[in-house]
């Protein structure tokens, strides 16, 4: 339901737009800039248009002529600036904590897309903290835009009759095709790290710390022994980070250090560290560390496998239900959701095949709804070995959307359409009371809204 020229866009699409801009800058260098439009007090830069166009072209996303595509991008930019201008008039504010949280979420998304933190830095030819600084202001503005958009549409509801009318008014050949979707549950068993393994790791770190205190190089020992693949090759150097960007325990210890000073052993979600402060710049610190991670013993790993083998047998016999197994046995953090896997893109429990881990897809594609996979080893979110049983709750067949099977989806589409209409009406009202100036080149565009009518000469 989204298109370049549409006025309705989600948090995910704005996330992509930021990445598009960064990618284009990395690929093409600096775009010669000029102001091509002004909305209220907010300028639209030529680089805003060109960077997005270059990336759409690189991805094969161009539909129609270059001029048409740039016109669509321009209207989207004008709409965004109108919302941002309104946010300023309404004194919409976002806190540093909100911006930092969203910044970290998006950085994780970009790293996932490109492969690693190091690849991201290499691609943009700058350290992560500089990438973050470039993004911070952009994200703050986008959050204000989204808050203003939500304020305009917050009271809009959709009734069942409106959903039916929306569906009935769709031309037959315009009814969307719904791909195969899976609803998958999982029962997880995470082997516990034994006390002996934790003691062993701490003893190794105490020995390394003593060697450093006796004059050996922290950097050299980090290269030789640290289990953090991202920093070990750089002598354990993590880079410049601000508050709230590191593991809380790591951060608390690091901010107490003086330059050159070495911490005691610090435990975090990643494992055990010793930390050295390299430098501090206000609320930013650059540190190096040696990370050691306690390993799960073969005995604990075999124990977890055996436990799930027993669960699998009970499930197959029908003497234990999936729901009971989730509540009694599973170490899945999503057990509060009944053990169903949550799709991070849609925030629901439905998965398209291309969204699934290939190993998961391979396992569930051989199952019939209601069946279970045998226990299989996998890497958990914290990169530790664990076992899980997969449960195929539902598999839909490709079909044209219909009221019976896709009511929730149609309801969301109908609601999005109603919100888009409300936003267009709001834009129509605001244009008459907002200063608009568009350069001659973009006055030739065909827009959905009357931007040209209200543009100053």
Sine and cosine of phi, psi and omega as CSV:
sin_phi,cos_phi,sin_psi,cos_psi,sin_omega,cos_omega
0.00,0.00,-0.07,1.00,-0.02,-1.00
-0.99,-0.16,0.57,-0.82,0.11,-0.99
-0.54,-0.84,0.32,-0.95,-0.09,-1.00
-0.83,0.56,-0.64,0.77,-0.10,-0.99
-0.99,0.12,-0.11,0.99,-0.05,-1.00
-0.95,0.33,0.42,-0.91,0.00,-1.00
-1.00,-0.05,-0.18,0.98,-0.03,-1.00
-0.98,-0.21,0.83,-0.56,0.06,-1.00
-0.62,-0.79,0.44,-0.90,-0.10,-0.99
-0.99,-0.16,0.11,-0.99,0.07,-1.00
-0.86,0.52,-0.59,0.80,-0.01,-1.00
-0.91,0.42,-0.68,0.73,-0.05,-1.00
-0.93,0.37,-0.58,0.81,0.07,-1.00
-0.93,0.38,-0.54,0.84,0.09,-1.00
-0.87,0.50,-0.70,0.72,0.00,-1.00
-0.91,0.42,-0.62,0.79,-0.01,-1.00
-0.88,0.48,-0.65,0.76,0.05,-1.00
-0.88,0.47,-0.71,0.70,-0.01,-1.00
-0.90,0.43,-0.64,0.77,0.06,-1.00
-0.83,0.56,-0.71,0.70,-0.02,-1.00
-0.89,0.45,-0.70,0.72,0.01,-1.00
-0.90,0.43,-0.70,0.71,0.00,-1.00
-0.87,0.49,-0.71,0.71,-0.04,-1.00
-0.89,0.46,-0.65,0.76,0.02,-1.00
-0.89,0.46,-0.65,0.76,-0.01,-1.00
-0.92,0.40,-0.59,0.81,-0.09,-1.00
-0.99,0.14,-0.58,0.82,-0.19,-0.98
-0.91,-0.42,-0.10,0.99,-0.05,-1.00
0.98,0.20,-0.27,-0.96,-0.07,-1.00
-0.97,0.23,0.77,-0.64,0.08,-1.00
-1.00,0.08,0.74,-0.67,0.07,-1.00
-0.87,0.49,0.81,-0.59,-0.21,-0.98
-0.95,-0.30,0.46,-0.89,0.16,-0.99
-0.34,-0.94,0.35,-0.93,0.04,-1.00
-0.99,0.11,0.86,-0.51,-0.02,-1.00
-0.96,-0.27,-0.14,0.99,0.07,-1.00
-0.26,-0.96,0.40,-0.92,0.09,-1.00
-0.70,-0.71,0.74,-0.67,0.06,-1.00
-0.82,-0.57,0.93,-0.37,-0.13,-0.99
0.89,0.45,-0.90,-0.44,0.05,-1.00
-0.95,-0.31,0.18,0.98,-0.13,-0.99
-0.96,-0.28,0.86,-0.50,0.00,-1.00
-0.99,0.10,0.50,-0.86,0.22,-0.98
-0.96,-0.29,0.84,-0.54,-0.05,-1.00
-1.00,-0.04,0.46,-0.89,0.07,-1.00
-0.84,0.54,-0.61,0.79,0.00,-1.00
-0.90,0.44,-0.52,0.86,0.06,-1.00
-0.85,0.52,-0.65,0.76,-0.04,-1.00
-0.98,0.20,-0.76,0.65,-0.11,-0.99
-0.91,0.41,-0.66,0.75,-0.02,-1.00
-0.89,0.46,-0.68,0.73,0.02,-1.00
-0.93,0.37,-0.64,0.77,0.00,-1.00
-0.89,0.45,-0.70,0.71,-0.01,-1.00
-0.87,0.49,-0.62,0.78,-0.01,-1.00
-0.96,0.27,-0.64,0.77,0.08,-1.00
-0.85,0.53,-0.66,0.75,-0.01,-1.00
-0.92,0.40,-0.67,0.74,-0.01,-1.00
-0.89,0.45,-0.52,0.85,-0.02,-1.00
-1.00,-0.02,0.06,1.00,-0.01,-1.00
0.94,0.34,0.45,0.89,-0.06,-1.00
-1.00,-0.10,0.19,0.98,-0.03,-1.00
-0.98,0.19,0.79,-0.61,0.11,-0.99
-0.84,-0.54,0.88,-0.48,-0.07,-1.00
1.00,0.00,-0.25,-0.97,-0.06,-1.00
-0.98,0.20,0.25,-0.97,0.06,-1.00
-0.87,0.50,-0.65,0.76,-0.02,-1.00
-0.90,0.44,-0.69,0.73,0.01,-1.00
-0.88,0.47,-0.68,0.74,-0.01,-1.00
-0.90,0.43,-0.70,0.71,0.01,-1.00
-0.91,0.42,-0.54,0.84,0.07,-1.00
-0.91,0.41,-0.66,0.75,0.05,-1.00
-0.88,0.47,-0.68,0.73,0.00,-1.00
-0.90,0.43,-0.65,0.76,0.03,-1.00
-0.87,0.50,-0.71,0.70,-0.02,-1.00
-0.90,0.43,-0.63,0.78,0.06,-1.00
-0.88,0.47,-0.64,0.77,0.02,-1.00
-0.92,0.38,-0.66,0.75,0.04,-1.00
-0.87,0.49,-0.69,0.73,0.02,-1.00
-0.88,0.47,-0.70,0.71,0.01,-1.00
-0.88,0.47,-0.68,0.73,0.00,-1.00
-0.92,0.38,-0.56,0.83,0.05,-1.00
-0.90,0.44,-0.67,0.74,0.05,-1.00
-0.91,0.41,-0.66,0.75,0.01,-1.00
-0.91,0.42,-0.63,0.77,0.06,-1.00
-0.89,0.46,-0.65,0.76,0.03,-1.00
-0.92,0.40,-0.61,0.79,0.04,-1.00
-0.87,0.50,-0.63,0.78,0.03,-1.00
-0.92,0.39,-0.68,0.74,0.03,-1.00
-0.89,0.45,-0.59,0.81,-0.02,-1.00
-1.00,0.03,0.08,1.00,-0.02,-1.00
0.82,0.57,0.66,0.75,0.06,-1.00
-0.95,0.32,0.79,-0.61,-0.02,-1.00
-0.83,-0.56,0.54,-0.84,0.17,-0.99
-0.84,-0.54,0.61,-0.79,-0.05,-1.00
-0.99,0.14,0.34,-0.94,0.07,-1.00
-0.86,0.52,-0.60,0.80,-0.01,-1.00
-0.90,0.44,-0.66,0.75,0.03,-1.00
-0.90,0.44,-0.70,0.71,-0.01,-1.00
-0.90,0.43,-0.70,0.72,-0.01,-1.00
-0.88,0.47,-0.65,0.76,0.01,-1.00
-0.90,0.44,-0.70,0.71,0.01,-1.00
-0.93,0.36,-0.60,0.80,0.03,-1.00
-0.87,0.50,-0.72,0.69,0.00,-1.00
-0.90,0.43,-0.63,0.78,0.01,-1.00
-0.88,0.47,-0.68,0.73,-0.04,-1.00
-0.95,0.30,-0.62,0.79,0.05,-1.00
-0.87,0.49,-0.66,0.75,0.04,-1.00
-0.88,0.48,-0.63,0.78,0.03,-1.00
-0.89,0.45,-0.72,0.69,-0.02,-1.00
-0.90,0.43,-0.66,0.75,0.01,-1.00
-0.89,0.45,-0.65,0.76,0.04,-1.00
-0.88,0.47,-0.64,0.77,-0.02,-1.00
-0.93,0.37,-0.62,0.79,-0.13,-0.99
-0.99,-0.13,-0.30,0.95,0.13,-0.99
0.86,-0.51,-0.63,0.77,0.00,-1.00
-0.21,-0.98,0.28,-0.96,0.06,-1.00
-0.86,0.51,-0.67,0.74,-0.03,-1.00
-0.90,0.43,-0.64,0.77,0.03,-1.00
-0.92,0.40,-0.59,0.81,0.04,-1.00
-0.89,0.45,-0.72,0.70,0.01,-1.00
-0.91,0.42,-0.66,0.76,0.00,-1.00
-0.91,0.42,-0.65,0.76,-0.05,-1.00
-0.90,0.43,-0.69,0.72,-0.05,-1.00
-1.00,-0.02,-0.04,1.00,0.06,-1.00
0.84,0.54,0.65,0.76,0.05,-1.00
-0.35,-0.94,0.45,-0.89,-0.01,-1.00
-0.93,0.36,0.31,-0.95,-0.09,-1.00
-0.86,0.52,-0.61,0.79,-0.05,-1.00
-0.91,0.42,-0.50,0.86,0.05,-1.00
-0.96,0.28,-0.61,0.79,0.08,-1.00
-0.87,0.50,-0.69,0.72,-0.01,-1.00
-0.90,0.44,-0.65,0.76,-0.01,-1.00
-0.90,0.44,-0.61,0.80,0.04,-1.00
-0.91,0.41,-0.56,0.83,-0.06,-1.00
-0.99,0.15,-0.44,0.90,-0.19,-0.98
-0.83,0.56,-0.77,0.64,-0.03,-1.00
-0.92,0.40,-0.63,0.78,0.01,-1.00
-0.89,0.46,-0.70,0.71,-0.02,-1.00
-0.92,0.39,-0.63,0.78,0.05,-1.00
-0.85,0.52,-0.71,0.70,0.03,-1.00
-0.90,0.44,-0.67,0.74,-0.03,-1.00
-0.92,0.40,-0.58,0.82,0.04,-1.00
-0.91,0.41,-0.60,0.80,0.06,-1.00
-0.91,0.41,-0.65,0.76,0.05,-1.00
-0.87,0.50,-0.74,0.67,-0.03,-1.00
-0.91,0.42,-0.62,0.78,0.03,-1.00
-0.91,0.42,-0.63,0.77,0.03,-1.00
-0.92,0.38,-0.67,0.74,0.03,-1.00
-0.88,0.48,-0.69,0.73,0.02,-1.00
-0.91,0.42,-0.58,0.81,0.02,-1.00
-0.90,0.44,-0.62,0.78,0.00,-1.00
-0.92,0.39,-0.58,0.82,-0.14,-0.99
-0.95,-0.30,0.07,1.00,-0.16,-0.99
-0.89,0.46,-0.47,0.88,-0.06,-1.00
-1.00,-0.07,0.07,1.00,-0.05,-1.00
-0.99,0.15,0.82,-0.58,0.03,-1.00
-0.86,-0.51,0.20,-0.98,0.02,-1.00
-0.75,-0.66,0.71,-0.71,-0.02,-1.00
-0.99,-0.16,0.36,-0.93,0.05,-1.00
-0.82,0.57,-0.61,0.79,0.00,-1.00
-0.93,0.37,-0.55,0.83,0.05,-1.00
-0.93,0.36,-0.58,0.81,0.06,-1.00
-0.90,0.44,-0.71,0.70,0.01,-1.00
-0.89,0.46,-0.69,0.72,0.01,-1.00
-0.89,0.46,-0.67,0.75,0.03,-1.00
-0.85,0.53,-0.72,0.70,-0.02,-1.00
-0.92,0.39,-0.70,0.71,-0.05,-1.00
-0.91,0.41,-0.44,0.90,-0.02,-1.00
-1.00,0.09,-0.16,0.99,0.03,-1.00
-0.95,0.30,0.78,-0.63,0.12,-0.99
-0.86,0.51,0.56,-0.83,-0.06,-1.00
-0.79,0.61,-0.70,0.72,-0.05,-1.00
-0.98,0.21,-0.03,1.00,0.03,-1.00
-0.97,-0.26,-0.07,1.00,0.04,-1.00
-0.92,0.38,0.84,-0.55,-0.11,-0.99
-0.88,0.47,0.55,-0.84,0.10,-0.99
-1.00,0.04,0.82,-0.57,0.00,-1.00
-0.99,-0.11,0.83,-0.56,-0.03,-1.00
-0.96,0.29,0.22,-0.98,0.17,-0.99
-0.82,0.57,0.68,-0.73,0.05,-1.00
-0.74,-0.67,0.50,-0.86,0.01,-1.00
-0.88,-0.48,0.62,-0.79,0.24,-0.97
-0.90,-0.43,0.87,-0.49,-0.18,-0.98
-0.80,-0.60,0.70,-0.71,0.12,-0.99
-0.95,-0.33,0.27,-0.96,0.04,-1.00
-0.55,-0.84,0.58,-0.81,0.11,-0.99
-0.91,-0.42,0.88,-0.48,-0.15,-0.99
-0.92,-0.39,0.64,-0.77,0.13,-0.99
-0.79,-0.62,0.91,-0.41,0.00,-1.00
-0.99,-0.17,0.89,-0.46,0.04,-1.00
-0.87,0.50,0.63,-0.77,-0.01,-1.00
-1.00,0.08,0.64,-0.77,0.10,-1.00
-0.97,0.24,0.81,-0.58,-0.05,-1.00
-0.96,0.27,0.37,-0.93,0.02,-1.00
-0.87,0.50,-0.61,0.80,-0.02,-1.00
-0.89,0.46,-0.63,0.78,-0.01,-1.00
-0.93,0.37,-0.62,0.78,0.03,-1.00
-0.92,0.40,-0.68,0.74,0.02,-1.00
-0.89,0.46,-0.66,0.75,-0.01,-1.00
-0.87,0.49,-0.70,0.71,0.00,-1.00
-0.90,0.43,-0.68,0.73,-0.01,-1.00
-0.91,0.42,-0.59,0.81,0.04,-1.00
-0.91,0.41,-0.64,0.77,0.04,-1.00
-0.89,0.46,-0.68,0.74,0.00,-1.00
-0.93,0.37,-0.60,0.80,0.05,-1.00
-0.88,0.47,-0.66,0.75,0.02,-1.00
-0.90,0.44,-0.70,0.72,0.01,-1.00
-0.90,0.43,-0.67,0.75,0.01,-1.00
-0.88,0.47,-0.65,0.76,0.01,-1.00
-0.90,0.44,-0.64,0.77,0.02,-1.00
-0.89,0.45,-0.64,0.77,0.03,-1.00
-0.91,0.40,-0.70,0.72,0.00,-1.00
-0.89,0.45,-0.44,0.90,0.02,-1.00
-1.00,0.03,0.12,0.99,0.16,-0.99
0.91,-0.41,-0.11,0.99,0.03,-1.00
-0.96,0.28,0.38,-0.92,-0.07,-1.00
-0.97,0.24,0.82,-0.57,0.08,-1.00
-0.85,0.52,-0.70,0.71,-0.06,-1.00
-0.88,0.48,-0.68,0.73,-0.02,-1.00
-0.90,0.43,-0.68,0.73,0.00,-1.00
-0.93,0.37,-0.54,0.84,0.07,-1.00
-0.90,0.43,-0.69,0.73,0.04,-1.00
-0.87,0.50,-0.65,0.76,-0.09,-1.00
-0.98,0.21,-0.58,0.82,-0.21,-0.98
-0.84,-0.54,-0.37,0.93,-0.10,-1.00
-0.92,0.40,0.62,-0.78,-0.01,-1.00
-0.98,-0.21,0.28,0.96,0.12,-0.99
-1.00,-0.06,0.97,-0.23,-0.07,-1.00
-0.89,0.45,-0.43,0.90,-0.04,-1.00
-0.96,0.28,-0.52,0.86,-0.10,-1.00
-0.91,-0.42,-0.33,0.94,-0.09,-1.00
-0.84,0.55,-0.72,0.70,-0.04,-1.00
-0.90,0.43,-0.33,0.94,0.01,-1.00
-0.98,-0.20,0.45,0.89,0.02,-1.00
0.95,0.33,0.42,0.91,0.03,-1.00
1.00,0.09,0.01,1.00,-0.06,-1.00
-0.95,0.31,0.79,-0.61,-0.07,-1.00
-1.00,-0.01,-0.55,0.83,-0.07,-1.00
0.96,-0.29,0.06,-1.00,-0.07,-1.00
-0.99,0.11,0.84,-0.54,0.01,-1.00
-0.71,-0.70,0.50,-0.87,0.05,-1.00
-0.99,-0.10,0.02,-1.00,0.01,-1.00
-0.90,0.44,0.63,-0.78,0.01,-1.00
1.00,0.08,0.02,1.00,-0.08,-1.00
-0.97,-0.26,-0.15,0.99,-0.01,-1.00
-0.88,-0.47,0.18,-0.98,0.10,-0.99
-0.82,0.58,0.71,-0.71,-0.08,-1.00
-0.80,0.60,-0.68,0.73,-0.03,-1.00
-0.92,0.39,-0.65,0.76,0.04,-1.00
-0.88,0.47,-0.75,0.66,-0.04,-1.00
-0.88,0.47,-0.71,0.71,-0.02,-1.00
-0.86,0.52,-0.67,0.74,0.00,-1.00
-0.95,0.32,-0.67,0.74,-0.09,-1.00
-0.91,0.41,-0.63,0.77,-0.04,-1.00
-0.94,0.33,-0.26,0.97,0.03,-1.00
-1.00,0.06,-0.22,0.98,-0.08,-1.00
-0.99,0.15,0.42,-0.91,0.18,-0.98
-0.99,-0.12,0.40,-0.91,0.00,-1.00
-0.79,0.61,0.77,-0.64,-0.01,-1.00
1.00,0.03,-0.29,0.96,-0.05,-1.00
-0.97,0.25,0.49,-0.87,-0.06,-1.00
-0.89,-0.45,0.71,-0.70,-0.04,-1.00
-0.97,0.23,0.24,-0.97,0.27,-0.96
-0.96,0.29,-0.04,-1.00,0.01,-1.00
-0.92,0.38,0.75,-0.66,-0.03,-1.00
-0.87,-0.50,0.77,-0.64,0.05,-1.00
-0.99,-0.16,0.74,-0.67,0.09,-1.00
-0.71,-0.70,-0.04,-1.00,0.04,-1.00
-0.87,0.49,-0.49,0.87,-0.05,-1.00
-0.98,0.22,-0.49,0.87,-0.07,-1.00
0.50,-0.87,-0.61,-0.80,-0.01,-1.00
-0.91,-0.42,0.66,-0.75,-0.06,-1.00
-0.79,-0.61,0.42,-0.91,0.46,-0.89
-0.87,-0.49,0.64,-0.77,-0.20,-0.98
-0.82,-0.57,0.63,-0.77,0.14,-0.99
-0.85,-0.53,0.76,-0.65,0.07,-1.00
-0.99,0.13,0.83,-0.56,0.05,-1.00
-1.00,0.07,-0.79,0.61,0.03,-1.00
-0.37,-0.93,0.32,-0.95,0.06,-1.00
-0.76,-0.65,0.75,-0.66,0.06,-1.00
-0.82,-0.57,1.00,-0.08,-0.04,-1.00
0.88,0.48,-0.87,-0.50,0.01,-1.00
-1.00,-0.07,0.31,0.95,0.05,-1.00
-0.88,-0.47,0.60,-0.80,0.03,-1.00
-0.75,-0.66,0.55,-0.84,0.15,-0.99
-0.91,-0.42,0.81,-0.58,-0.06,-1.00
-0.76,-0.64,0.29,-0.96,0.26,-0.97
-0.82,-0.57,0.42,-0.91,-0.02,-1.00
-0.51,-0.86,0.29,-0.96,0.20,-0.98
-0.89,-0.45,0.85,-0.53,-0.02,-1.00
-0.94,-0.33,0.77,-0.64,0.16,-0.99
-0.83,-0.56,0.69,-0.72,-0.06,-1.00
-0.90,-0.43,0.85,-0.53,0.06,-1.00
-0.86,0.52,0.71,-0.70,-0.02,-1.00
-1.00,-0.06,0.59,-0.81,0.11,-0.99
-0.95,0.32,0.75,-0.66,-0.02,-1.00
-0.95,0.33,0.47,-0.88,0.07,-1.00
-0.83,0.56,-0.52,0.85,0.02,-1.00
-0.90,0.43,-0.72,0.70,-0.01,-1.00
-0.92,0.38,-0.59,0.81,0.02,-1.00
-0.91,0.42,-0.70,0.72,0.02,-1.00
-0.91,0.42,-0.59,0.81,0.02,-1.00
-0.89,0.45,-0.69,0.72,0.01,-1.00
-0.89,0.45,-0.67,0.75,0.03,-1.00
-0.88,0.48,-0.71,0.71,-0.02,-1.00
-0.90,0.44,-0.63,0.78,0.02,-1.00
-0.88,0.47,-0.67,0.74,-0.01,-1.00
-0.96,0.27,-0.46,0.89,0.12,-0.99
-0.86,0.50,-0.68,0.74,0.02,-1.00
-0.91,0.41,-0.66,0.75,0.02,-1.00
-0.90,0.44,-0.68,0.73,0.00,-1.00
-0.86,0.51,-0.67,0.74,0.01,-1.00
-0.89,0.46,-0.69,0.72,0.01,-1.00
-0.91,0.41,-0.63,0.77,0.03,-1.00
-0.90,0.44,-0.68,0.74,-0.01,-1.00
-0.90,0.43,-0.59,0.81,0.01,-1.00
-0.98,0.22,-0.30,0.95,-0.04,-1.00
1.00,0.09,0.13,0.99,0.00,-1.00
-1.00,0.07,-0.07,1.00,0.09,-1.00
-0.61,-0.79,0.78,-0.63,0.02,-1.00
-1.00,0.05,0.33,-0.94,0.03,-1.00
-0.85,0.53,-0.72,0.70,-0.04,-1.00
-0.87,0.49,-0.67,0.74,0.03,-1.00
-0.91,0.42,-0.67,0.74,-0.01,-1.00
-0.89,0.45,-0.65,0.76,0.02,-1.00
-0.87,0.50,-0.75,0.66,-0.08,-1.00
-0.95,0.32,-0.59,0.81,-0.09,-1.00
-1.00,0.03,-0.50,0.87,-0.24,-0.97
-0.85,-0.53,-0.60,0.80,-0.22,-0.97
-0.93,0.36,0.63,-0.77,0.13,-0.99
-0.99,-0.11,0.26,0.97,-0.03,-1.00
-0.94,0.34,0.82,-0.57,0.07,-1.00
-0.89,0.46,-0.31,0.95,0.02,-1.00
-1.00,0.01,0.24,0.97,-0.03,-1.00
-0.89,0.45,-0.39,0.92,0.07,-1.00
-0.90,0.43,-0.38,0.93,0.03,-1.00
-0.99,-0.13,0.35,0.94,0.01,-1.00
0.97,0.23,0.27,0.96,0.03,-1.00
0.99,0.17,0.08,1.00,0.00,-1.00
-0.98,0.19,0.66,-0.75,0.00,-1.00
-0.95,0.30,0.77,-0.64,-0.03,-1.00
-1.00,-0.09,0.79,-0.61,0.04,-1.00
-0.98,0.21,0.91,-0.42,-0.06,-1.00
-0.91,0.41,-0.37,0.93,-0.01,-1.00
-0.97,0.23,-0.67,0.74,-0.06,-1.00
-0.98,-0.19,-0.23,0.97,-0.06,-1.00
0.88,0.48,0.39,0.92,0.15,-0.99
-0.79,-0.61,-0.15,-0.99,-0.10,-1.00
-0.98,-0.18,0.32,0.95,0.02,-1.00
-0.98,-0.21,0.69,-0.72,-0.05,-1.00
-0.80,-0.60,0.77,-0.63,0.23,-0.97
-0.97,0.26,0.46,-0.89,-0.01,-1.00
-0.81,0.58,-0.65,0.76,-0.06,-1.00
-0.95,0.31,-0.24,0.97,0.02,-1.00
-1.00,0.07,-0.23,0.97,-0.08,-1.00
-1.00,0.04,0.52,-0.85,0.20,-0.98
-0.83,0.55,0.76,-0.65,-0.04,-1.00
-0.79,0.61,-0.57,0.82,0.01,-1.00
-0.93,0.37,-0.60,0.80,0.05,-1.00
-0.92,0.38,-0.71,0.71,0.00,-1.00
-0.87,0.49,-0.68,0.73,0.01,-1.00
-0.87,0.49,-0.64,0.76,-0.03,-1.00
-0.94,0.33,-0.73,0.69,-0.10,-0.99
-0.98,0.18,-0.39,0.92,-0.04,-1.00
-0.92,0.39,-0.34,0.94,0.02,-1.00
-1.00,0.01,-0.09,1.00,-0.04,-1.00
-0.99,-0.11,0.44,-0.90,0.22,-0.98
-1.00,-0.10,0.46,-0.89,0.04,-1.00
-0.78,0.63,0.73,-0.68,-0.03,-1.00
0.99,-0.11,-0.14,0.99,-0.02,-1.00
-0.99,-0.11,0.27,-0.96,-0.06,-1.00
-0.85,-0.53,0.52,-0.85,0.14,-0.99
-0.99,0.11,0.36,-0.93,0.17,-0.99
-0.94,0.34,0.39,-0.92,0.02,-1.00
-0.82,0.58,0.71,-0.71,-0.02,-1.00
-0.71,-0.70,0.60,-0.80,0.01,-1.00
-0.99,0.17,0.54,-0.84,0.04,-1.00
-0.38,-0.92,0.17,-0.99,0.05,-1.00
-0.99,-0.10,0.84,-0.54,0.00,-1.00
-0.97,0.25,0.06,-1.00,-0.04,-1.00
-0.86,0.51,-0.48,0.88,0.03,-1.00
-1.00,-0.04,0.33,0.94,0.10,-0.99
0.90,0.44,0.55,0.84,0.04,-1.00
-0.92,-0.38,0.49,-0.87,0.05,-1.00
-0.93,0.37,0.72,-0.69,0.05,-1.00
-0.52,-0.86,0.16,-0.99,0.04,-1.00
-0.87,-0.49,0.49,-0.87,0.07,-1.00
-0.50,-0.86,0.44,-0.90,0.18,-0.98
-0.95,-0.31,0.76,-0.65,0.05,-1.00
-0.99,-0.12,0.61,-0.80,-0.03,-1.00
-0.82,-0.58,0.87,-0.50,0.05,-1.00
-1.00,0.04,0.97,-0.26,-0.01,-1.00
-0.99,0.15,-0.64,0.77,-0.07,-1.00
-0.41,-0.91,0.60,-0.80,0.15,-0.99
-0.71,-0.70,0.89,-0.46,0.02,-1.00
-1.00,0.01,0.39,-0.92,0.08,-1.00
-0.99,-0.10,0.49,-0.87,0.08,-1.00
-0.84,0.54,0.72,-0.70,-0.05,-1.00
-0.30,-0.95,0.32,-0.95,0.17,-0.99
-0.95,0.31,0.67,-0.74,-0.02,-1.00
-0.83,0.56,0.63,-0.77,0.07,-1.00
-0.62,-0.78,0.34,-0.94,-0.08,-1.00
-0.88,0.48,-0.64,0.77,-0.10,-0.99
-0.91,0.41,-0.74,0.67,-0.12,-0.99
-1.00,-0.07,-0.36,0.93,-0.16,-0.99
-0.79,-0.61,0.53,0.85,-0.07,-1.00
-0.85,0.53,-0.72,0.70,-0.03,-1.00
-0.86,0.51,-0.68,0.74,0.01,-1.00
-0.90,0.44,-0.72,0.69,0.01,-1.00
-0.90,0.43,-0.59,0.81,0.04,-1.00
-0.88,0.48,-0.69,0.73,0.02,-1.00
-0.91,0.41,-0.66,0.75,0.03,-1.00
-0.90,0.44,-0.69,0.73,0.00,-1.00
-0.90,0.43,-0.65,0.76,0.02,-1.00
-0.91,0.41,-0.67,0.74,0.05,-1.00
-0.86,0.50,-0.66,0.75,0.01,-1.00
-0.89,0.45,-0.68,0.74,-0.01,-1.00
-0.91,0.41,-0.63,0.78,0.04,-1.00
-0.92,0.39,-0.65,0.76,0.04,-1.00
-0.87,0.49,-0.66,0.75,0.02,-1.00
-0.90,0.43,-0.65,0.76,0.03,-1.00
-0.91,0.42,-0.62,0.78,0.03,-1.00
-0.92,0.39,-0.63,0.78,0.04,-1.00
-0.90,0.44,-0.65,0.76,0.04,-1.00
-0.90,0.44,-0.65,0.76,0.02,-1.00
-0.89,0.45,-0.70,0.72,0.03,-1.00
-0.87,0.49,-0.70,0.72,0.00,-1.00
-0.83,0.55,-0.65,0.76,0.02,-1.00
-0.94,0.33,-0.66,0.76,-0.11,-0.99
-0.95,0.30,-0.50,0.87,-0.04,-1.00
-0.85,0.52,-0.59,0.81,-0.06,-1.00
-0.93,0.36,-0.34,0.94,-0.07,-1.00
-0.88,-0.47,0.21,0.98,-0.05,-1.00
-0.85,-0.53,0.66,-0.75,0.07,-1.00
-0.93,0.37,0.82,-0.57,0.01,-1.00
-0.78,-0.63,0.75,-0.66,0.14,-0.99
-0.65,-0.76,0.80,-0.60,-0.02,-1.00
-0.82,-0.57,0.70,-0.71,-0.03,-1.00
-0.91,0.42,0.38,-0.92,-0.10,-0.99
-0.84,0.55,-0.62,0.79,-0.04,-1.00
-0.86,0.51,-0.61,0.79,-0.07,-1.00
-0.99,-0.10,0.02,1.00,0.11,-0.99
-0.98,0.22,-0.23,0.97,0.01,-1.00
-1.00,0.10,-0.10,0.99,-0.02,-1.00
-0.94,0.34,0.46,-0.89,0.13,-0.99
-0.99,-0.13,0.93,-0.37,-0.08,-1.00
-0.97,-0.25,0.38,-0.92,0.10,-1.00
-0.96,0.29,-0.54,0.84,0.00,-1.00
-0.95,-0.30,0.22,-0.97,-0.10,-0.99
-1.00,0.03,0.80,0.60,0.00,-1.00
-0.88,0.47,-0.64,0.77,-0.08,-1.00
-0.93,0.36,-0.61,0.79,-0.02,-1.00
-0.84,0.54,-0.61,0.79,-0.09,-1.00
-0.98,-0.19,0.07,1.00,-0.01,-1.00
-0.96,0.28,0.69,-0.73,0.03,-1.00
-0.96,0.27,0.52,-0.86,0.03,-1.00
-0.99,0.16,0.00,0.00,0.00,0.00
